[in-house]
Amino acid sequence: MSWHKALQDSFALALASALLTRYREVPSASFLAKEFNLRASHCEPITQETARRWLKGLAIPKFDKLLLLRSWLDLDLNALGLPSLEATVKKNQLQKDLLARQEAFVARTQSIKEALEVLMREVERLEATLEGLAA
């Protein structure tokens, strides 16, 4: 089973569990879509087919819809194996730090390269001067 399919199945189970807790049953896709869309002021509404795909483990909502499901149904996103918001923020900061270090390294490397080129030209000039004196 692929990682993506496992995540879809995990989401479907978490959604069913949250719906059972909220409504004491797993409602129809029509009901889920209608109730979702009543709350979807900050994201696009969904179709009954989309709700059916979520319930069957055939699709995973995009992040904005996951957030709505979390607030409406108290859906545990950590149970899906998704990183927490704190972990995501920390990862982004580490990536930014790494990029800054790489850029600084490249800048230092360019400076060293330029210094070596100047030094090599000076060595060549001195060698030419020494050859002229020896002749």
Helices and strands as residue ranges (DSSP letters): H 3-23, H 29-39, H 48-56, H 63-73, G 77-80, H 85-134
